[in-house]
Amino acid sequence: MEQAANNNVLKALDGVLQERRAASGDSSYVASLYEKGLNKILEKVGEEATEVIIAAKDCDGEEGQDALLGEVADLWFHTMVLLAQQGLSSSDVLGILDERFGLSGHVEKAARS
């Protein structure tokens, strides 16, 4: 997929996640997460992060790669739910990554200290 198409997917998902903030909890999974609050959203992010770690440890061959990609997609999704709950979006994260692009990881980390 091209970079523009990937950004369109992220923007579209950002839009849906924002719309669901105002929806009733029984209307969608995302709306139910918002209704349950920050702790539930954080719980899901932690759960998905753990599943990524397990999938990466078990990643062997195409089936393992597919499982890992699926778990990373779940983690990204739930992280995007968290961002939207906090009034942020994937564009905000992409902006930070863009600022860091081409910068040594050591230099970037030292600048944060």
N, C-alpha and C positions, 0 to 999 in steps of 0.2 A: 504494500500500500504506500502511496506517496505521502510525503510529509504534510501537504495541504489537506489531504483526505483524513489523515490521522488527527490533525488539528480540528477538522470539522466534526469528527466523532466526539472529541473532547468538548468542544463548544456545545454541540447538541446535548450531550449528557449533562453539562453544566446547566443548560436551560431547563431540562427535565427535572433535575434535582432542586433547582430553585422553585419551580412550579409546585413540586410536591411538598415544599415547606408549608404551604398554605392549605394543603389538602387534609382531609380527615384521615385518621390513622387506620380506619378500616377500608380505605379506598386503594391503598397500595402498600407494599413492603417498605418502601422508603419513607412514606408518610408515617408509618407505624414506628419506624426507628426515630424519626424526629419527635413524635409524640412521647416516646419512652425516655427521651432525653440524652444528654451528653454521655452519661455513664454507659448506657446501652450501646451507643455508637462506638465508644472507645473499646468496649468489650468485643464488638464485632471486628474492629481493626486488629486488636490483639490476637483474636482467634484466627483471623485470616493470615496474619504474619507468621503464626506458628505453623499453619498449614503450608505456607510457602517454604519454610525451613524443612519440614518433613518431606515435601515433594522434591526439594533440591537434593536432599540426602539420598533419596530413592531414585533420582533421575538417571535412568539408564535406557538408552535407545529412544526411538520415536514415541513410544507410549509414555515413557517417563517425561519426555520433553513436553508432550501434550498436557500431561497432568500438571507439570510445573507452570506452563503458560496459563492454564485455567486458574490455578491458585493465585498467580500474580495478578491476573485480571480481576479476581475477586477482591484482592487486597487493594488494588488501585481503585476499584469501584467504591469500596467502603471508606477509603481515604478521601475520595471525592465527596462522599456523603458528609464526612466530618468537615471538610473544607466549606461546603455549602451551609452546613449548620452554623459555622462560625462566620458566615458572610464573605467567604473567599471562594476562589475558583481555580480551575486548572491553569488559567491564564496567569494567575499570580505566581504559581509554582514555575511555570514555563519562563516567566520573566526572570526569576531568580536563577534558574538553570542557564538562561541565556547570558546573564551577567557573569556567571562563573565559567562559561565555556572558554576554553583556551587558557584558563588560569590553572597553574599547578595546584594540585590538591593540597600540597603542603603549604603553599602561600595562602590559599583561600582559608584553610583551617587556622593558620596563624593570625589572619586578619580578623577572625571572629573572636579571638581571645582577648 
